[in-house]
Amino acid sequence: MRTKMRLNRLEHATENTEKDKTEERKESLASYGISKETRKTIDAHKSNFHQDLDVRGMRGDEALNAVQHFIDDAILVGMPRVRILHGKGNGILRQLIRQYVSSIPNVTHYADEHVQFGGAGITVVDF
């Protein structure tokens, strides 16, 4: 593969660039008061986190417990939006979930999903 670049856009590489970046990262994490172990836990949650939660068929308390853990993890990993699939049915799960979601200060908005993607059977939560 060949590329062309102007000479004035090139710069010399130093040997300690990787080391400098690692040191900068450590300093930035330390300035926020985040330990290595906590950072590893957050990174593990990020890699295993799914944006959707399906609570169809669960009882109210089971669904609410699952949603609480799901929302906590979403906030922890910094997810901007999640979807909770509760189904249409009688709307009991929907009501419980929305009541809980409305009490969370990190939630900026929640609403039904677009009709093409599930409508009233899915609640979309924005942080």
Backbone torsions as a table, in degrees:
resi	resn	phi	psi	omega
1	MET	NA	136.9	179.5
2	ARG	-121.6	144.2	174.1
3	THR	-136.7	155.6	176.2
4	LYS	-116.0	137.6	179.9
5	MET	-148.3	144.3	177.7
6	ARG	-67.5	144.7	-177.2
7	LEU	-62.1	-35.0	-178.1
8	ASN	-71.1	-10.5	178.0
9	ARG	-91.3	-6.7	179.6
10	LEU	-88.8	150.7	175.4
11	GLU	-143.0	155.8	-179.8
12	HIS	-75.3	138.2	177.6
13	ALA	-89.3	142.5	176.1
14	THR	-101.3	159.2	-176.9
15	GLU	-74.3	-28.1	-174.8
16	ASN	-94.5	20.4	-179.1
17	THR	-60.6	-46.3	-179.9
18	GLU	-63.2	-41.7	180.0
19	LYS	-64.3	-42.2	178.6
20	ASP	-61.7	-42.7	-179.7
21	LYS	-63.6	-40.7	179.0
22	THR	-63.6	-43.5	178.8
23	GLU	-63.6	-41.9	178.6
24	GLU	-61.8	-41.3	-179.7
25	ARG	-64.1	-43.6	178.7
26	LYS	-60.6	-43.1	-179.8
27	GLU	-64.7	-41.1	-178.8
28	SER	-67.4	-38.8	177.5
29	LEU	-67.0	-40.2	-180.0
30	ALA	-65.9	-34.2	-179.8
31	SER	-67.2	-25.8	176.3
32	TYR	-89.5	-5.4	179.7
33	GLY	76.7	28.4	-178.4
34	ILE	-103.3	124.1	179.4
35	SER	-80.7	167.0	179.1
36	LYS	-61.4	-42.2	-177.8
37	GLU	-63.7	-42.4	178.8
38	THR	-64.2	-41.5	179.5
39	ARG	-63.0	-40.9	178.7
40	LYS	-64.2	-40.2	178.2
41	THR	-62.7	-44.7	179.3
42	ILE	-63.5	-42.9	179.0
43	ASP	-63.5	-37.9	177.7
44	ALA	-65.5	-41.3	177.0
45	HIS	-62.7	-40.4	-179.5
46	LYS	-62.2	-43.8	-176.1
47	SER	-71.1	-25.4	-178.9
48	ASN	-102.2	-0.1	-174.1
49	PHE	-80.1	135.4	174.8
50	HIS	-112.3	142.9	-174.0
51	GLN	-76.0	-13.9	-177.0
52	ASP	-116.5	145.1	174.7
53	LEU	-128.8	129.9	-180.0
54	ASP	-108.3	114.3	-179.8
55	VAL	-114.4	14.6	179.5
56	ARG	-61.5	137.6	177.8
57	GLY	86.1	-8.0	178.5
58	MET	-84.4	155.8	172.3
59	ARG	-74.8	164.2	-176.0
60	GLY	-55.1	-48.7	-177.8
61	ASP	-68.8	-36.2	176.9
62	GLU	-64.2	-45.8	-179.3
63	ALA	-63.3	-43.3	-179.2
64	LEU	-64.2	-40.2	177.0
65	ASN	-62.9	-44.9	178.8
66	ALA	-62.8	-41.6	-180.0
67	VAL	-66.1	-39.7	178.7
68	GLN	-59.7	-47.9	178.8
69	HIS	-64.2	-41.0	-179.2
70	PHE	-62.5	-46.8	-179.8
71	ILE	-64.9	-41.8	177.6
72	ASP	-59.0	-46.1	178.8
73	ASP	-64.5	-40.0	179.9
74	ALA	-61.9	-41.8	178.6
75	ILE	-67.9	-40.2	-179.8
76	LEU	-60.1	-44.7	-177.5
77	VAL	-85.5	-4.8	176.8
78	GLY	79.0	31.5	179.3
79	MET	-72.5	129.7	-178.2
80	PRO	-77.5	-24.4	-176.5
81	ARG	-153.9	139.7	175.2
82	VAL	-133.2	162.8	179.5
83	ARG	-125.7	133.6	178.7
84	ILE	-116.6	115.6	-178.6
85	LEU	-92.5	110.5	-178.1
86	HIS	-116.9	-9.9	-178.8
87	GLY	81.8	166.9	-177.0
88	LYS	-86.7	-62.7	175.8
89	GLY	39.9	-137.8	178.8
90	ASN	-85.4	-8.6	177.6
91	GLY	85.6	10.9	-177.6
92	ILE	-70.0	-46.8	177.6
93	LEU	-62.0	-42.2	179.3
94	ARG	-57.9	-45.6	-178.8
95	GLN	-64.3	-46.5	179.3
96	LEU	-61.2	-45.5	-177.4
97	ILE	-64.5	-45.3	-178.6
98	ARG	-68.0	-33.4	176.9
99	GLN	-64.1	-43.3	178.4
100	TYR	-66.6	-47.0	-177.4
101	VAL	-60.7	-36.2	-179.3
102	SER	-67.7	-18.7	-179.3
103	SER	-88.9	-4.6	-177.6
104	ILE	-90.6	123.5	-177.2
105	PRO	-67.1	-26.3	-178.7
106	ASN	-73.9	-16.7	-177.9
107	VAL	-80.3	123.2	179.6
108	THR	-92.7	-29.6	-176.0
109	HIS	-162.4	145.8	171.4
110	TYR	-144.7	147.6	-176.7
111	ALA	-165.5	172.7	173.6
112	ASP	-65.9	150.9	172.7
113	GLU	-69.7	160.7	176.2
114	HIS	-58.4	146.7	-175.5
115	VAL	-54.8	-38.1	-179.4
116	GLN	-66.0	-22.4	-175.5
117	PHE	-110.9	14.0	175.9
118	GLY	131.5	-16.2	175.3
119	GLY	53.8	-127.4	-175.3
120	ALA	-71.2	-7.6	179.4
121	GLY	-84.1	-6.5	-178.6
122	ILE	-133.8	133.1	174.4
123	THR	-105.0	126.9	176.9
124	VAL	-98.8	128.2	-177.6
125	VAL	-117.1	125.3	177.2
126	ASP	-105.9	140.6	178.3
127	PHE	-109.1	NA	NA
